[in-house]
Amino acid sequence: MRYVVTALVIGAACAAGLWLASVDARTDDTGIEAGLLFLIAAALSALRPRAAIIVALLVGAPIPILEAMRSGGIPAGIAALGFSVAGALAGAAVGIVMRRTMSSTSA
């Protein structure tokens, strides 16, 4: 069961990262994008805390990669990685606390 959850979380992170990159290409609303990066990475990392760094990279990396391909230089969207890493770490912390709380109450 653990491997299925991990695969689903990784797949959802890939899909979310690509979707966010397409949203970034069409809109100029940076605040909403930053919030979405943080929340999506946090939610997925809360489900699978051990995969937090992978989730952060999969959610946040497509934006700077596409911007680098378009501009040819250092992309301004590198901040997307910061928001996704912060969200993933916060989500992982919440996920760990929730798992410990649930395991201590069921014992």
C-alpha distance (Angstrom), angle and dihedral (degrees) to the residues before:
residue distance angle dihedral
M1 . . .
R2 3.80 . .
Y3 3.80 92.1 .
V4 3.79 92.0 50.4
V5 3.81 91.5 53.2
T6 3.80 90.8 47.8
A7 3.80 91.7 50.1
L8 3.80 91.7 48.4
V9 3.81 92.3 48.4
I10 3.83 92.0 48.6
G11 3.80 91.2 47.4
A12 3.79 91.8 48.6
A13 3.82 90.2 48.4
C14 3.81 90.9 52.8
A15 3.79 91.8 48.6
A16 3.80 92.4 46.0
G17 3.80 92.8 48.9
L18 3.79 92.7 51.4
W19 3.80 91.6 45.1
L20 3.80 91.6 50.0
A21 3.80 90.3 49.3
S22 3.80 90.4 53.5
V23 3.81 90.3 47.8
D24 3.81 89.4 50.0
A25 3.80 90.6 53.9
R26 3.81 92.7 52.4
T27 3.80 103.8 39.6
D28 3.76 141.4 45.6
D29 3.80 97.9 -150.1
T30 3.78 100.5 118.0
G31 3.80 96.8 169.0
I32 3.77 94.5 57.9
E33 3.80 90.9 45.3
A34 3.80 91.5 51.3
G35 3.80 90.3 50.0
L36 3.78 91.9 48.6
L37 3.79 91.5 48.9
F38 3.80 90.8 51.9
L39 3.82 96.2 43.9
I40 3.80 97.4 44.0
A41 3.81 92.7 47.9
A42 3.82 90.4 45.9
A43 3.80 94.2 49.6
L44 3.79 94.5 47.9
S45 3.80 92.9 44.6
A46 3.79 91.2 49.6
L47 3.80 87.8 58.7
R48 3.82 93.1 49.1
P49 3.83 110.8 16.5
R50 3.81 95.0 178.4
A51 3.80 90.7 61.8
A52 3.82 94.3 51.9
I53 3.81 97.4 117.3
I54 3.80 92.7 45.6
V55 3.79 89.9 48.9
A56 3.81 90.9 49.0
L57 3.80 91.9 52.2
L58 3.79 94.7 45.0
V59 3.79 93.1 48.4
G60 3.80 98.5 40.9
A61 3.81 106.4 31.4
P62 3.82 101.8 69.4
I63 3.82 92.9 67.3
P64 3.83 97.8 57.5
I65 3.81 91.2 38.1
L66 3.81 92.3 55.8
E67 3.80 91.8 43.2
A68 3.80 90.7 51.1
M69 3.79 90.1 50.7
R70 3.81 90.6 50.9
S71 3.80 99.0 43.7
G72 3.78 102.5 26.9
G73 3.81 94.2 -138.6
I74 3.76 138.5 75.4
P75 3.80 104.3 -44.7
A76 3.76 122.6 -123.6
G77 3.80 88.3 -142.6
I78 3.79 91.8 73.9
A79 3.81 85.9 104.4
A80 3.80 86.7 71.3
L81 3.78 87.9 73.6
G82 3.79 90.5 53.7
F83 3.79 92.8 52.9
S84 3.79 93.0 45.8
V85 3.83 93.0 47.4
A86 3.80 91.1 48.8
G87 3.80 91.0 48.7
A88 3.79 93.2 46.2
L89 3.80 92.9 50.6
A90 3.80 92.4 46.8
G91 3.80 91.0 47.5
A92 3.80 92.2 47.9
A93 3.80 90.3 51.8
V94 3.80 90.9 50.8
G95 3.80 90.9 46.2
I96 3.80 92.4 51.4
V97 3.81 92.4 48.2
M98 3.81 91.5 48.1
R99 3.82 92.5 49.6
R100 3.80 92.0 49.2
T101 3.79 91.7 46.8
M102 3.80 92.2 49.4
S103 3.81 93.2 46.5
S104 3.82 93.2 48.6
T105 3.81 93.5 49.6
S106 3.81 93.7 48.0
A107 3.80 94.1 51.3
